[in-house]
């Protein structure tokens, strides 16, 4: 087995375990990974550090970490049961050198000043406006935000984008990408 195939098998195993623990919904793992890879594509051109808000079951953070070995990731979730799991899976996947797992509320992280990421990603973190406002507070100038997009269509208020200094850039049907103006 090649190293790439082995890592892919470990990723499937990790996310399957996450699903059995109730951290992910019931979609087939292959579909979960395919959706997470839309985040990877939307991060094209991003270098440096990425925060996964509400990293929970490891999606999209673990997939991004596997597919983008040039990035440093912070998997952030306030639930220690989930962050303990994520830390264990990060070690199992051999990602510990460039992936950190933080058990904290995002508001506490922002207040402490541990922000200024190059990108923030979120899948199922919260209502659209809250997610976008929170992510905007986590990225620095020129930062990128990638958020999962529901099939129901556009949910992004142009006045909120103006207020936050963000512009929507081309993305897929599965995710939406914003950049700081």
Protein Blocks (a to p, Z undefined) as FASTA:
>chain_A
ZZklmmmmmmmmmmmmmmmnopacfbdfklmmmmmmmmmmmmgoiacjdddehklnopak
lmmmmmmmmbccddddfblklmmmmmmmmmmnopmmmpccddddfklmmmnopghifbdc
dehkbcfklmmmmmmmmpcehiacdddddfkbpcbdfklmmmnopacddddfkbccdddZ
Z
